[in-house]
């Protein structure tokens, strides 16, 4: 009888010691690398909104529980608290694996070497040890009313499991609600939604991304407008094309080629002039006559173009639609762009078109807003990027008695570049969010992804620097992301976490 009693005592002490080692190690690891721990919580799909106070509360509670386990009189309380903590960790991982929109990176320390599935099993084993230790401890006082002690321990265990599970579930649901409706500006970084595939050195910085089709990516050249290059999806082979065109005496100033297969468009808004040809032979076959002066242009179909011009009052920006067959051919949508200061610089941005959705997208450079319109230029809705810069931070000065305007100070850029593919908008943001690593921003460009159908933020991912720290532009296809970084053309492969979010033709 004495031997059995000693065995139970030794077992309880051994389990308690294991929890002490686990919690002390975990708490110290968190405090030693606190910034990284807080960042990981901030990027968690369950606890993003509560990352600040959870990052402090968890290691403190772990140390308190470890202290209770060391004191004999408090050991049973410590074991019950240990069970509650391990239950919360276990439910957290279970939700991550089964109900989360993505699986984040693992936690630090030696546990970082574990996969999420292995970590789940690890936690369950410790839960079982805690339950057995709690029951074993109750039997040490069984001299009187054994059944009462056993009944109480089982009730305690059931209550702890239920209460701890409910806490995590409530945190998950409320955090998701805050993330979607209150915009706390916390980015979410799933594991490797894009993976580096290849890069080529173009030797020159005068190239730009002109478009793509199912199997090729097209590059134009500002210094040689009739020179085009096409690369295969993996950037392993390329072909040089020369556009056949007799410009006669047209005073071109800034020619740009846009490819929307099977057509390509040669355009210059300073003339203005727009010509169309086919990528099969690269011959200009049609002029779209009557085009307006424009500063930005994007093809919608073979005869329809969306454009931005300075046709508004005091040379402010305005969006419009040009159709080669309609009468009148030009239709301005003067209510789409909304001025905050001057209507020129404050409404500057990127003009895009989603073939999958048949929607025009205009993203402002200097504020957290983008516009969705249909092919006729009618407003669909306005939406916001996840940063909190609602008003532009620029200084504009009037020159020549108000006939010209110029920026008198460097602007605060919010959305530097963008691309659209099907229902997804990809934004190169230059605004750092909460709980983000400085090294990540130093080493990469951050791309935020939005679902245009649901009007929601989905995820973010880094595109790492190659030999240059300047991202000139990028485009996204259903399978790849292509970026011009300095003189390099870089391709990233889209993984399943991102592909499954794409919907459309």
C-alpha positions as semicolon CSV with decimal commas, in nm:
position;residue;x (nm);y (nm);z (nm)
1;X;0,000;0,000;0,000
2;X;0,285;0,234;0,081
3;X;0,458;0,148;-0,249
4;X;0,140;0,233;-0,446
5;X;0,104;0,561;-0,259
6;X;0,465;0,654;-0,336
7;X;0,419;0,566;-0,701
8;X;0,123;0,801;-0,730
9;X;0,313;1,079;-0,559
10;X;0,615;1,029;-0,783
11;X;0,392;1,027;-1,092
12;X;0,225;1,354;-0,994
13;X;0,560;1,515;-0,918
14;X;0,704;1,391;-1,249
15;X;0,409;1,530;-1,449
16;X;0,431;1,856;-1,257
17;X;0,803;1,879;-1,333
18;X;0,740;1,819;-1,704
19;X;0,486;2,103;-1,710
20;X;0,724;2,329;-1,517
21;X;0,999;2,265;-1,773
22;X;0,757;2,314;-2,064
23;X;0,601;2,637;-1,936
24;X;0,924;2,794;-1,811
25;X;1,101;2,716;-2,137
26;X;0,806;2,841;-2,345
27;X;0,768;3,163;-2,142
28;X;1,139;3,247;-2,147
29;X;1,156;3,175;-2,522
30;X;0,867;3,414;-2,580
31;X;1,023;3,692;-2,371
32;X;1,367;3,649;-2,530
33;X;1,218;3,682;-2,878
34;X;0,915;3,885;-2,778
35;X;0,891;4,097;-3,092
36;X;0,885;3,790;-3,315
37;X;0,630;3,618;-3,087
38;X;0,404;3,921;-3,100
39;X;0,440;3,936;-3,479
40;X;0,343;3,569;-3,508
41;X;0,032;3,628;-3,296
42;X;-0,053;3,936;-3,499
43;X;-0,041;3,728;-3,817
44;X;-0,241;3,444;-3,667
45;X;-0,583;3,389;-3,828
46;X;-0,731;3,337;-3,479
47;X;-0,581;3,599;-3,251
48;X;-0,483;3,887;-3,480
49;X;-0,706;4,144;-3,311
50;X;-0,589;4,046;-2,960
51;X;-0,219;3,999;-3,034
52;X;-0,097;4,277;-2,806
53;X;-0,247;4,165;-2,476
54;X;-0,233;3,791;-2,554
55;X;0,142;3,821;-2,624
56;X;0,193;3,947;-2,267
57;X;-0,071;3,739;-2,092
58;X;0,031;3,394;-2,220
59;X;0,396;3,386;-2,097
60;X;0,297;3,549;-1,765
61;X;0,028;3,284;-1,706
62;X;0,276;3,010;-1,800
63;X;0,519;3,132;-1,533
64;X;0,240;3,162;-1,275
65;X;0,129;2,804;-1,346
66;X;0,489;2,680;-1,323
67;X;0,521;2,848;-0,981
68;X;0,198;2,684;-0,859
69;X;0,323;2,341;-0,970
70;X;0,641;2,382;-0,766
71;X;0,450;2,454;-0,441
72;X;0,304;2,126;-0,302
73;X;-0,012;2,289;-0,159
74;X;-0,088;2,455;-0,494
75;X;0,002;2,158;-0,715
76;X;-0,354;2,041;-0,783
77;X;-0,455;2,394;-0,880
78;X;-0,147;2,410;-1,100
79;X;-0,236;2,083;-1,274
80;X;-0,589;2,204;-1,341
81;X;-0,453;2,530;-1,480
82;X;-0,205;2,331;-1,691
83;X;-0,491;2,128;-1,836
84;X;-0,679;2,448;-1,917
85;X;-0,377;2,603;-2,088
86;X;-0,297;2,290;-2,292
87;X;-0,664;2,260;-2,390
88;X;-0,659;2,616;-2,525
89;X;-0,338;2,547;-2,717
90;X;-0,488;2,226;-2,857
91;X;-0,818;2,384;-2,963
92;X;-0,619;2,671;-3,118
93;X;-0,421;2,431;-3,336
94;X;-0,731;2,227;-3,423
95;X;-0,910;2,539;-3,549
96;X;-0,597;2,648;-3,739
97;X;-0,581;2,313;-3,919
98;X;-0,952;2,273;-3,991
99;X;-1,130;2,608;-3,996
100;X;-0,870;2,876;-4,058
101;X;-0,843;3,056;-4,393
102;X;-0,471;2,977;-4,390
103;X;-0,207;2,803;-4,179
104;X;0,049;3,049;-4,037
105;X;0,410;2,984;-3,950
106;X;0,480;2,772;-3,643
107;X;0,576;2,905;-3,300
108;X;0,933;2,950;-3,186
109;X;1,179;2,746;-2,981
110;X;1,223;2,371;-3,024
111;X;0,851;2,347;-3,097
112;X;0,921;2,533;-3,422
113;X;1,070;2,210;-3,557
114;X;0,732;2,039;-3,521
115;X;0,465;2,040;-3,788
116;X;0,120;2,158;-3,684
117;X;-0,008;1,799;-3,680
118;X;0,282;1,685;-3,461
119;X;0,228;1,982;-3,233
120;X;-0,137;1,883;-3,197
121;X;-0,040;1,530;-3,089
122;X;0,222;1,673;-2,851
123;X;-0,043;1,888;-2,682
124;X;-0,293;1,602;-2,656
125;X;-0,031;1,384;-2,483
126;X;0,027;1,657;-2,222
127;X;-0,347;1,697;-2,176
128;X;-0,377;1,325;-2,101
129;X;-0,088;1,347;-1,852
130;X;-0,259;1,639;-1,678
131;X;-0,595;1,455;-1,660
132;X;-0,434;1,139;-1,517
133;X;-0,236;1,345;-1,265
134;X;-0,550;1,531;-1,151
135;X;-0,742;1,203;-1,103
136;X;-0,444;1,041;-0,932
137;X;-0,413;1,335;-0,695
138;X;-0,779;1,308;-0,596
139;X;-0,739;0,940;-0,503
140;X;-0,464;1,024;-0,253
141;X;-0,739;1,165;-0,030
142;X;-0,980;0,879;-0,080
143;X;-0,980;0,751;0,277
144;X;-1,318;0,912;0,314
145;X;-1,591;0,941;0,053
146;X;-1,383;0,808;-0,238
147;X;-1,671;0,839;-0,476
148;X;-1,721;1,206;-0,390
149;X;-1,358;1,289;-0,462
150;X;-1,366;1,101;-0,794
151;X;-1,690;1,267;-0,896
152;X;-1,553;1,612;-0,820
153;X;-1,233;1,552;-1,018
154;X;-1,426;1,437;-1,326
155;X;-1,653;1,739;-1,303
156;X;-1,352;1,966;-1,273
157;X;-1,190;1,808;-1,579
158;X;-1,510;1,836;-1,787
159;X;-1,558;2,198;-1,680
160;X;-1,197;2,290;-1,760
161;X;-1,215;2,130;-2,106
162;X;-1,542;2,304;-2,188
163;X;-1,445;2,645;-2,048
164;X;-1,102;2,651;-2,214
165;X;-1,244;2,545;-2,550
166;X;-1,511;2,815;-2,533
167;X;-1,253;3,085;-2,462
168;X;-1,054;3,002;-2,778
169;X;-1,368;2,973;-2,992
170;X;-1,496;3,310;-2,870
171;X;-1,157;3,471;-2,934
172;X;-1,151;3,324;-3,285
173;X;-1,501;3,441;-3,380
174;X;-1,462;3,790;-3,232
175;X;-1,113;3,835;-3,380
176;X;-1,241;3,745;-3,727
177;X;-1,526;3,991;-3,689
178;X;-1,287;4,270;-3,587
179;X;-1,046;4,189;-3,872
180;X;-1,322;4,204;-4,134
181;X;-1,523;4,501;-4,008
182;X;-1,305;4,726;-3,791
183;X;-0,979;4,730;-3,992
184;X;-0,709;4,710;-3,721
185;X;-0,445;4,712;-4,003
186;X;-0,296;4,374;-3,924
187;X;-0,164;4,180;-4,221
188;X;-0,186;3,803;-4,253
189;X;0,100;3,609;-4,403
190;X;0,014;3,247;-4,493
191;X;0,293;3,002;-4,559
192;X;0,443;3,054;-4,905
193;X;0,144;3,151;-5,125
194;X;0,401;3,234;-5,394
195;X;0,737;3,064;-5,449
196;X;1,036;3,201;-5,641
197;X;1,082;3,021;-5,973
198;X;1,333;3,204;-6,192
199;X;1,492;3,539;-6,277
200;X;1,666;3,680;-6,585
201;X;1,885;3,987;-6,618
202;X;1,746;4,210;-6,896
203;X;2,058;4,432;-6,880
204;X;1,844;4,746;-6,927
205;X;1,595;4,932;-6,708
206;X;1,384;5,059;-7,001
207;X;1,160;4,750;-7,018
208;X;0,801;4,742;-6,898
209;X;0,539;4,468;-6,865
210;X;0,299;4,496;-7,159
211;X;0,067;4,200;-7,094
212;X;0,034;3,823;-7,113
213;X;-0,160;3,533;-7,258
214;X;-0,194;3,172;-7,148
215;X;0,166;3,080;-7,230
216;X;0,367;3,400;-7,267
217;X;0,461;3,722;-7,094
218;X;0,521;4,033;-7,309
219;X;0,773;4,312;-7,251
220;X;0,780;4,652;-7,417
221;X;1,072;4,894;-7,431
222;X;1,035;5,270;-7,376
223;X;1,349;5,357;-7,573
224;X;1,262;5,131;-7,867
225;X;0,880;5,130;-7,890
226;X;0,858;4,889;-8,186
227;X;1,077;4,631;-8,012
228;X;0,884;4,363;-7,820
229;X;0,994;4,052;-7,632
230;X;0,791;3,750;-7,530
231;X;0,903;3,500;-7,267
232;X;0,762;3,162;-7,179
233;X;0,602;3,113;-6,837
234;X;0,922;2,984;-6,678
235;X;1,147;3,255;-6,832
236;X;1,366;2,991;-6,996
237;X;1,328;3,113;-7,354
238;X;1,236;3,436;-7,526
239;X;1,149;3,566;-7,873
240;X;1,215;3,908;-8,022
241;X;0,933;4,074;-8,218
242;X;0,933;4,389;-8,430
243;X;0,608;4,576;-8,478
244;X;0,539;4,658;-8,843
245;X;0,414;5,015;-8,854
246;X;0,456;5,325;-9,066
247;X;0,392;5,620;-8,834
248;X;0,420;5,873;-9,117
249;X;0,457;6,217;-8,953
250;X;0,271;6,152;-8,630
251;X;0,452;6,347;-8,352
252;X;0,482;6,060;-8,100
253;X;0,631;6,150;-7,760
254;X;0,566;5,855;-7,530
255;X;0,457;5,537;-7,706
256;X;0,343;5,242;-7,496
257;X;0,232;4,895;-7,605
258;X;-0,047;4,708;-7,428
259;X;-0,119;4,342;-7,501
260;X;-0,463;4,194;-7,456
261;X;-0,439;3,875;-7,658
262;X;-0,493;3,827;-7,944
263;X;-0,449;4,202;-7,994
264;X;-0,184;4,455;-7,907
265;X;-0,235;4,831;-7,887
266;X;0,016;5,104;-7,969
267;X;-0,086;5,426;-7,799
268;X;0,038;5,774;-7,715
269;X;-0,188;6,005;-7,518
270;X;0,012;6,314;-7,615
271;X;-0,085;6,288;-7,984
272;X;-0,341;6,137;-7,914
273;X;-0,335;5,814;-8,115
274;X;-0,430;5,450;-8,065
275;X;-0,351;5,172;-8,313
276;X;-0,431;4,801;-8,300
277;X;-0,265;4,490;-8,438
278;X;-0,248;4,113;-8,385
279;X;0,025;3,936;-8,186
280;X;0,037;3,662;-8,453
281;X;0,222;3,887;-8,698
282;X;0,279;4,210;-8,498
283;X;0,140;4,426;-8,778
284;X;-0,064;4,741;-8,717
285;X;-0,393;4,687;-8,899
286;X;-0,634;4,944;-8,754
287;X;-0,640;5,295;-8,612
288;X;-0,899;5,367;-8,344
289;X;-0,982;5,715;-8,464
290;X;-1,115;5,993;-8,246
291;X;-0,932;5,893;-7,926
292;X;-0,906;6,168;-7,661
293;X;-0,589;6,298;-7,499
294;X;-0,507;6,066;-7,210
295;X;-0,251;6,001;-6,938
296;X;-0,346;5,638;-6,876
297;X;-0,507;5,382;-7,105
298;X;-0,620;5,020;-7,069
299;X;-0,796;4,808;-7,336
300;X;-1,133;4,659;-7,241
301;X;-1,197;4,476;-7,569
302;X;-1,103;4,512;-7,937
303;X;-1,281;4,847;-7,979
304;X;-1,328;4,978;-7,624
305;X;-1,071;5,152;-7,403
306;X;-1,080;5,294;-7,052
307;X;-0,869;5,606;-7,006
308;X;-0,773;5,881;-6,766
309;X;-0,726;6,236;-6,889
310;X;-0,691;6,592;-6,755
311;X;-1,019;6,701;-6,908
312;X;-1,181;6,811;-6,581
313;X;-1,184;7,164;-6,440
314;X;-0,836;7,308;-6,369
315;X;-0,680;7,009;-6,550
316;X;-0,799;6,765;-6,283
317;X;-0,802;6,392;-6,358
318;X;-1,115;6,226;-6,493
319;X;-1,189;5,870;-6,605
320;X;-1,368;5,790;-6,927
321;X;-1,458;5,527;-7,186
322;X;-1,367;5,540;-7,554
323;X;-1,551;5,316;-7,803
324;X;-1,447;5,315;-8,167
325;X;-1,801;5,237;-8,290
326;X;-2,022;5,439;-8,054
327;X;-2,150;5,788;-8,123
328;X;-2,031;5,983;-7,941
329;X;-1,713;5,783;-7,906
330;X;-1,601;5,940;-7,577
331;X;-1,792;5,919;-7,250
332;X;-1,655;6,080;-6,933
333;X;-1,741;5,948;-6,586
334;X;-1,676;6,266;-6,391
335;X;-1,806;6,139;-6,057
336;X;-1,565;5,847;-6,023
337;X;-1,248;6,029;-5,909
338;X;-1,295;6,235;-5,593
339;X;-1,056;6,520;-5,523
340;X;-0,921;6,602;-5,177
341;X;-0,673;6,882;-5,260
342;X;-0,612;6,964;-5,625
343;X;-0,780;6,690;-5,830
344;X;-0,452;6,616;-6,011
345;X;-0,192;6,470;-5,777
346;X;-0,440;6,366;-5,509
347;X;-0,633;6,152;-5,762
348;X;-0,323;6,001;-5,923
349;X;-0,323;5,622;-5,934
350;X;-0,320;5,299;-6,131
351;X;-0,581;5,206;-6,395
352;X;-0,652;4,833;-6,436
353;X;-0,905;4,603;-6,597
354;X;-1,020;4,257;-6,488
355;X;-1,115;4,048;-6,789
356;X;-1,260;3,784;-6,557
357;X;-1,501;4,025;-6,387
358;X;-1,539;4,268;-6,681
359;X;-1,469;4,548;-6,433
360;X;-1,247;4,857;-6,435
361;X;-1,033;4,910;-6,124
362;X;-0,871;5,240;-6,029
363;X;-0,638;5,242;-5,727
364;X;-0,521;5,571;-5,573
365;X;-0,150;5,610;-5,502
366;X;-0,176;5,831;-5,194
367;X;-0,483;5,708;-5,005
368;X;-0,638;5,377;-4,905
369;X;-0,911;5,366;-5,166
370;X;-0,989;5,200;-5,496
371;X;-1,283;5,225;-5,734
372;X;-1,470;4,947;-5,917
373;X;-1,669;5,039;-6,230
374;X;-1,831;4,848;-6,516
375;X;-1,730;4,868;-6,884
376;X;-1,954;5,170;-6,939
377;X;-1,781;5,368;-6,664
378;X;-2,068;5,334;-6,417
379;X;-1,962;5,310;-6,052
380;X;-1,999;4,965;-5,901
381;X;-1,859;5,042;-5,557
382;X;-1,574;5,206;-5,367
383;X;-1,351;5,004;-5,138
384;X;-1,047;5,052;-4,916
385;X;-0,708;4,894;-4,868
386;X;-0,627;4,779;-4,515
387;X;-0,405;5,072;-4,421
388;X;-0,560;5,372;-4,247
389;X;-0,443;5,655;-4,476
390;X;-0,780;5,801;-4,577
391;X;-0,649;6,146;-4,674
392;X;-0,357;6,215;-4,906
393;X;-0,035;6,345;-4,750
394;X;0,102;6,567;-5,025
395;X;0,190;6,934;-5,069
396;X;0,098;7,100;-5,398
397;X;0,214;7,443;-5,516
398;X;0,064;7,653;-5,796
399;X;0,304;7,785;-6,064
400;X;0,263;8,055;-6,332
401;X;-0,033;8,217;-6,159
402;X;-0,216;7,889;-6,118
403;X;-0,172;7,762;-6,474
404;X;0,052;7,477;-6,356
405;X;0,083;7,270;-6,040
406;X;0,370;7,076;-5,887
407;X;0,443;6,880;-5,571
408;X;0,643;7,092;-5,330
409;X;0,742;6,799;-5,106
410;X;0,793;6,425;-5,155
411;X;0,454;6,249;-5,143
412;X;0,358;5,981;-4,893
413;X;0,294;5,681;-5,119
414;X;0,040;5,427;-4,995
415;X;-0,020;5,197;-5,292
416;X;0,286;5,202;-5,519
417;X;0,193;4,938;-5,778
418;X;-0,098;4,706;-5,850
419;X;-0,219;4,423;-6,070
420;X;-0,551;4,245;-6,113
421;X;-0,626;3,886;-6,209
422;X;-0,982;3,753;-6,220
423;X;-1,144;3,857;-5,890
424;X;-0,820;3,939;-5,707
425;X;-0,652;4,275;-5,670
426;X;-0,280;4,267;-5,584
427;X;-0,140;4,584;-5,426
428;X;0,223;4,669;-5,356
429;X;0,183;4,862;-5,033
430;X;0,445;5,091;-4,881
431;X;0,272;5,130;-4,545
432;X;0,383;4,906;-4,261
433;X;0,108;4,747;-4,052
434;X;0,098;4,635;-3,689
435;X;0,316;4,348;-3,565
436;X;0,538;4,341;-3,873
437;X;0,906;4,258;-3,885
438;X;1,141;4,538;-3,990
439;X;1,374;4,290;-4,160
440;X;1,091;4,163;-4,375
441;X;1,029;4,516;-4,504
442;X;1,400;4,573;-4,561
443;X;1,436;4,254;-4,765
444;X;1,112;4,246;-4,964
445;X;0,817;4,421;-5,122
446;X;0,485;4,352;-4,951
447;X;0,191;4,255;-5,171
448;X;-0,163;4,272;-5,027
449;X;-0,441;4,068;-5,189
450;X;-0,809;4,167;-5,202
451;X;-1,118;3,986;-5,328
452;X;-1,309;4,229;-5,552
453;X;-1,626;4,020;-5,538
454;X;-1,645;4,007;-5,159
455;X;-1,479;4,345;-5,101
456;X;-1,247;4,187;-4,843
457;X;-0,876;4,166;-4,765
458;X;-0,747;3,809;-4,802
459;X;-0,375;3,787;-4,731
460;X;-0,031;3,938;-4,782
461;X;0,299;3,795;-4,901
462;X;0,655;3,921;-4,960
463;X;0,831;3,945;-5,297
464;X;1,199;3,945;-5,205
465;X;1,461;4,176;-5,354
466;X;1,690;4,029;-5,616
467;X;1,980;4,260;-5,703
468;X;1,783;4,580;-5,669
469;X;1,558;4,738;-5,409
470;X;1,323;4,900;-5,659
471;X;1,008;4,728;-5,781
472;X;0,921;4,888;-6,114
473;X;0,599;4,698;-6,186
474;X;0,438;4,356;-6,170
475;X;0,153;4,160;-6,325
476;X;-0,030;3,847;-6,210
477;X;-0,159;3,559;-6,424
478;X;-0,371;3,265;-6,300
479;X;-0,048;3,070;-6,243
480;X;0,239;3,317;-6,191
481;X;0,345;3,658;-6,067
482;X;0,598;3,846;-6,284
483;X;0,789;4,144;-6,149
484;X;1,042;4,388;-6,289
485;X;1,290;4,451;-6,008
486;X;1,565;4,681;-6,129
487;X;1,698;4,519;-6,447
488;X;1,567;4,176;-6,349
489;X;1,252;4,003;-6,471
490;X;1,146;3,769;-6,190
491;X;0,877;3,501;-6,188
492;X;0,704;3,353;-5,885
493;X;0,474;3,052;-5,899
494;X;0,133;3,089;-5,735
495;X;0,057;2,809;-5,489
496;X;-0,276;2,653;-5,396
497;X;-0,346;2,891;-5,106
498;X;-0,368;3,175;-5,357
499;X;-0,505;2,991;-5,659
500;X;-0,812;2,869;-5,470
501;X;-0,910;3,234;-5,405
502;X;-0,927;3,309;-5,778
503;X;-1,273;3,294;-5,931
504;X;-1,380;3,399;-6,277
505;X;-1,319;3,319;-6,640
